[in-house]
Amino acid sequence: RGHQDKVFVIRWNPQVSDQLVTVGMKHIKFWTQTGGGITSKRGTFGDAGKLDTMMAVAFSHDGQLTLSAAANGLVYVWNGTNLSGTVKAHIGPVFAIQTVEKGYVTGGKDGIVSLWDESFKQCLKSFKIQRTALAIDPPALLYEDSPPIRSIALGHGQILVGTKNGPHAG
């Protein structure tokens, strides 16, 4: 048992096999597997930012940086367990972040999917999810424009976006 904090995501670092990160309600913890056990350290914020609820986590291609997506709309960039800076990514919570071939993709409550450069300093392009932009073949269904982006999956050169959406009871 590691702690009492509510955990939303746990993710192994794909480049550093003995490291993982947990994020959740007002926490981020960096875990290291040592021998037969596992130890943890809380993230150190210093003057670079303030503690907030962390919704998702991703790693840089080389495994040296950790990026955590927060409820305040910021993405926190970590070097080891130390916060090196924050970037305003969305209006409202950032629910999803994934590493892509040449950068990152984020999704937020604002219904926007954004593509970022490898250093997570510049947003390269943003897409507002709207009914008019949906594929016709095969048909896609969206009940409202700009639904919150809840998850992002990557594969076969495509980005699949999961939204908070469903029929409304009348």
N, C-alpha and C positions, 0 to 999 in steps of 0.2 A: 504494500500500500504506500503510494507516494505522497499523497496529500488529500485535503478535503475539497479543493477547488473543483468547480464544475468544468469538465473538459468537453470542448466541442470537437476538436480535431487532434489526432496524434499522427505524426508523420516521421518516418525514418529518413535520414539524409541519404539520398541514393549514391552519393560519392564518398561518404564517410560511414562505413558500415556499423560503427559502434556508437553513432550519435542519432538521437531523435529529439523531436520538439513536441511539446503539448501546448495548446492554446485554449483559452476559454474565458470564463467569467472573471474579468479583472486579473488575468495572469498570462504569462508566457514562461515556460520552463524549458531549460536545455538539459537533456539527459545524456549520460555517457555510460556505456556498458563497460564494467571493469571486473575482470575475473568472473566470478559467479553471480555478481550483483549488478546493480545499476544505481548511479548517483545523479542528483539533480542540482541545478543552480537556477535561481530566478534571474530573469533579464535585468540588467543594470541600465536605467534610463538616463542618469546624469542630467545634464542641461538640454539634451537633444529632444526630449519629449516627455509626456506624462502617461502614466499607466491608464489603460482603457481596456475594455473587453475586446479580446482578439477572436476573430471569427474564422480565420483560415491561415494557412502557412504554406510557403513554397521555398525552394532552395535555388541558388544560382547554379549554373551549369558545372562550375568547378567545386561546388559544395562549400565554398568559403563564406558566402553570405546567406542569411536567412531573411525572408521577407514575411512579415505578418500583417494580415489585413484586419483593420479595426472597425469597431462600431461607430467611431467618430468620423469615418470617411477617409482616414489616413492609411497609408501603407508604411509600416515601420521597417527600416533596413538595419539589420544586425550584423556586426562583425564579431564572431564568437558570441559571447553573452552580453556584449556591450552595444547599446543603441548608437548607431552612427548618424542617423537622420530620419526624417519623415517626409512623405510626399502626399499632398492632397490628391486623392485618386477619384473620389466620388462624392456626391452630395448625399449624405447619410451613410449607413453601414456598407462596408465592402464585405460581401458574403463569400466571394470566391477569388482565388488567385492560383494561376498555374504557370509553370515555366514552359515556354515554347522554344522553337529552334533558335530564334534570334531575339529573345527578350521574354516578355511576360504578357499574360492576358488577365484582366480583372473584370469582375462583374459586381454590380452593386444594387442597392435598393432603388436607386434612381432609374433602373431599367436600361442602363447603358453598359455595353461591353467595350472595354478599352484595350488597345495594344500598346505596349511600352517597350522602350529600347532596353538593351542588355544591362545598362547601369541603373535602370529604373529612375531616370532623371527626366525623360521626355516622353509624353504621350504621343505616339505616332499616328493613331487613328482611333476614333470612337464610333460606335454603332448604337443608335437608339433602336430598341426592339419595338417594331410597329407592325400592325396587321397588314399594311400596304406593302411591306417588304418581304412578306413570307413567300416561300416557294409554292408554285401552283401544282407542280408534278414531282413528287407526290404531294397531295394537299396537306397543308399544315393548318392547325387551329390555334388561335390566340383569342382569348376572351376580352382582353383590354390592351390598349397601347401602354408601353413602358412598364410591364410587370417587373417586380423585383427579380433580379438574377440571383438564383440560389446556388447554382452549381455550374461548373464548366468541366467538360471532358474533352480530351484531345485524342485524335487517332485518324490514321489514313489521310493525313493532310487536311483535316477538317476540325472545326471547333463546334462542339455540341453544347448548347446552352439550356440549362434547366431553369424554369421560371416558377414563381409562386403564382399559380394560375388555376382556375377551375370554374365550373359553371356556378353562377350565382343563383341561390334559391330566391324565388320571387314571391 
